[in-house]
Amino acid sequence: MEIWEFVIKPSIYISSLCYSILRIEPWDTCSYSCLYCYARWYRGPHGFPKPKPWIPKLFERIVREIKVYPKPFFRLATLSEPFQRPWRGLFEIFETAERYEVPLVVNTKSDVRWNDLFNWLLRLADKRLLLVQVTVGFLESSSLLEPRTPSPWRRLELIERLREHGVPVVARVQPLIPGLEEEQVRVAREALERGALGIITESLRESEEGINIIYKVLGVKRSGKWEPYDIKGRLIHPSLRWRLERHFAFKSLARSYGKEHADCKDVCEFRGELKDCCLTHLAFESTKRPTLRDLLALGRERACEKYLCGDRLRELGKLARPFRMHEKLLLRAFEKRKELCPLAYAESSVRGLND
């Protein structure tokens, strides 16, 4: 189904915790081949990327139908590096975003060396249609875990270069890995020193086998306690207590610079509403769907008055159906969260530790 090219599929974590479920995937795979990459579970193994030539035109058809304003934002991209190599289709996507005033969140590990691309980022940022999220999770360990990416120092230079031109940029320090705490705080500090407006963190989620491989490549002993990430227990991630410790460490660091911090798809700020865990409020206005946090803070009726849900989904055109599917799972998690949502088990612990 072509519409799913632009929508992340429903799951407890995505449906419950993400303000936007929209994406643009211009490539069929990724050449960066990061050892910890979760996308390989969804789009297959790494390799030489081929563009999807139908994506730009299909993107225009879909956004043309969106009647809500401001428009919801799309992520470019979620399953591969969007700027692996020059391709005219990327500029067609930018042209459509500009024409229909569609905000974009660019997730990149690139150092953006080609001028045409850099100029497009400046142009979209000038029209308040862009947030750049530069993923830079490691310093010394980068050559082991992500050897085909531009060096972390070149990505940090990109943050500085974009900020010098007024482009809103945040750093994604991910995946957080037990045993690398000091290194990952250092890279976050480097990003803030170069002008990043905020820090987003996300913990590693992997299979037992994958985690053992990562620690073997790092040449260190496996560290910390781990617990199930999903209901079926196929994946695990660091314990809630460890994630909370990291949450407070990065939040304190960001505040010391007068900047913001958010956790991606986690429960560490489960109390009350969040402005936006993607930090898009630092760059543009957009219409968002509610999350489990908002339902718990506001109640279902008030949350649907403030956010995009219920009958208003009709304003999304072809996107309405997948949004309804996500909303159904969100409401199911809200109404029966102790049975269905593993996040809910942590809720009382989080509240106690935050107080």
Buried (B, 14 or more C-beta within 10 A) or exposed (E): EEBEBBBBEBBBBBBBBBBBBBBBBBBBBBBBBBBBBBBBEEBEEBEEBEBBEEBBEBBBEBBEEBEBEBBBBBBBBBBBBBBBEEBEBBBBBBBBBBEBBBBBBBBBBBBBEEEEBBEBBBBBBEEBBBBBBBBBBBBEBBEEBBEEBBBBBBBBBBBBBBBEEEBBBBBBBBBBBBBBBEBBBBBBBBBBEBBBBBBBBBBBBBEEEBBEBBBEBBEBEBBEEBBEBBEEEEBBBBBBBBBBBBBEBBBEBBEEBEBBBBBBBBBBBBBEBBEBBBBBBBBBEBBBBBBBBBBBBBEBEEBBEEBBBBEBBEBBBBBBEBBBBBBEBBBBBBEEBEEBBBBBEBBEBBEEBEE
